[in-house]
């Protein structure tokens, strides 16, 4: 089968499905994420100045009991929100503490702003191995509510941000598909909603 998306990370699923339910390529970028100082103010900006919404908010995300940052147990928490701008998901992340994290690293190195590209992966472990073979380093790995793991890969200081591998589970597609459907024709009502 000809690969419509050269450079994809990880594998296409067994059925050969190359697109996610919200229109982005499997193994390609589906998300751009930003670290923000004030999540509420950041959401207001995206809603009122950019017309993006509705936002689905999750407070106190801790990565689960198996979360690891740079080889050590991860203890930080963040509040986050997600919305779609067309077929691209935007994630806003507000760190809640000064615990070591990939978020604190970014703030210390560059300040608030762009943090990572999210890539939907059918096999996160294979994606980690593939990126490690290219010189990336696993910086953070955590369980997520949609099943499986996310892994933040560090390509070094010359890269614009981390590359996050997200397990493209059926629950991932169901949840993010519902976020995308809510954005289509959104009239500005109920701009902040519960995550799940």
Phi, psi and omega in degrees: 000133177290133181273110179293341186236078179299148179086006178298149179257131181085191187251157170282152181291169187299332181280355179080015180287122185256351180238146175282164184298340179259014167097358177267157182285140171296137181079003178241177181291128173239350188217143169236131188238146184229140173271131182233153180279325183224107185298317180300315180294322179295316177300315179304317179299310182296325179288306190277326182266330185247349178070027182259132178167180357285163180258139179248115191255138176229117181261145173074028179293128184240002177080359179081174185292338183261010183293136182227133175241118179051040176085358181244158178301134182270131183233003181281163172228155177223156165257141182216162176214148181229144175208165177252136169248097190068234180264359181264129176275137175251132176241133176247132186231125176247112175296145183256354187203183180256017178295152179301134180195165175293338179283314178298320178304315182293316179300316181293325183277320188225353185089190179286156179136211186302139182238308183204159168263133175261132180239129178280121185239132175283344181212092184299318181297318177295323178296319177300311181299318180298315181288324176299325178293341178263005177100000176287158179237137176289117182260329185202138176219135183209155171284151179231157183300337182270009178094150182075204186230164163245149178225123177266121182254131183259115179267005178104171187292343179278351179274152182289342180178187177285163171245116183261123172270125182243128180297117182274067180281165174303322179293325175301310181294322180296312182293308183289331173298321178291324176297317180296314180300323179294334182279337183288117181072017181304133184260009179092354181280153175047061189290339179235123186231161177297151185293316186220000000 
